[in-house]
Each structure stands twice: as C-alpha cells, then as structure tokens.
C-alpha cells in the first residue's frame, strides 16, 4: 500500500505543441465572442475554469462548443505558460 505523505513533488505534463496551439486558438475565439456579447471575458473564463460549467461561456460564434473541445487543464496550461513567458520577457 502506498504512503500518501505529500512530501514529494508530482510531475505534471501535457503533451505537445499541437495542444498549445489548439488551446490558444480556442481561448482567443472564446475571448472575442464574450467581448462581442458584452461580457467580461476574464470573469467568464475564470467561472468556467473553476466550475467546468459551460453556461459561463456564450454560444455566440460557437464559443461554448469550442471551449468544450479542449480540457480545462490544457486551457490553464496555455494561460499560465503565456503569462510566465511574458513576465520573463518583461524582466529582461
């Protein structure tokens, strides 16, 4: 039986650049659709990412269907990765 002592770091990986590109495209499309409909895209995306409830995403431009095609962890990886790259670039 495995001891769950939470002392060791668990390695998490997502495969390939293809996933990043799809996640980026979906996030961009969904962002624009939310903005066009007058929603605050940040609030709506956070609501979706935390809850998994697609009702936070508008159906305008097929955004609700698109966002469901990408796993939430892949969307988060794209967002955090982009943020960290930009933060590092601005530090230089």
N, C-alpha and C positions, 0 to 999 in steps of 0.2 A: 504494500500500500504506500502511496506517495505522500510524503510530508508536505503540507501546504504552508511553508514558513514565510512566504512573501519577501524573502531576503534577496532572491536572485532576480535579475532583470530579464524579462521575457522579450525576445526579439520578434518584432512585427514587421512583415514585409508585404508589399503589394507588387505584383508582377508587371513589368514592362512599361515602356513609354506610351504604348498604344492606349493603355488605361488612362494615363495622364491626359493625353490629347482628347479623348472622349469626354472625360470629366470636365476639362477646361471648356470644351465646346458647349456642353450641356449647361454648365454654370453661366456662361456668357449669354446663351439664348434665354435661359430662365430669368436671369437678372434683367435683361432688356424687356421681356414680357411683363414682369412685375412692375417695372418702372413705367412702361406704357400704360398700364392699367391704374396707375396712381398709388401703388402700394410702396411701402418702404422695403426694398429688396433685402436689406440686411436682416431686418426683423423677421420677415417671412422665411428666409433661408435658415436662420437660426431656429425658428419654430419647427421647421421641417426636420432639420438635422437632429434636434434633441428628441423629438417625439416620433418621427417616422410617419407622421400623418400627412398624406399628400394634399389634404384640404388647405394647407398653408400656401400651396402653390396654385396660381391661376391656371386655367385651362387655355388661356389666350396663347396663340402660336404653338399650341400643343405642348406647352411647358410642363404640365402635370405628368403627361405621359412620358416625356423625355427624361425628367428627373428620376422617374421610377426605373429607368433602364440602367442606371448606374448605382452601385451600392453606396450607402451613406459614408462608409469608411473611406471609399475611394474619393468621394467629393471632399471630405475633410482633409485627406492627404494632399490633394491638389491645392486646397486653400491654404493650409499651413505651410506647405512647401513653397508656394509662391510668395507668401508673406515673409518667410525666412530668407529667401533669395533676395527679395527687395530690401529687407533690413540689412543684410550683409553688404549689398551693393552700396547702400547709402552710408555705411560706416567707412568705406574706403576712401 
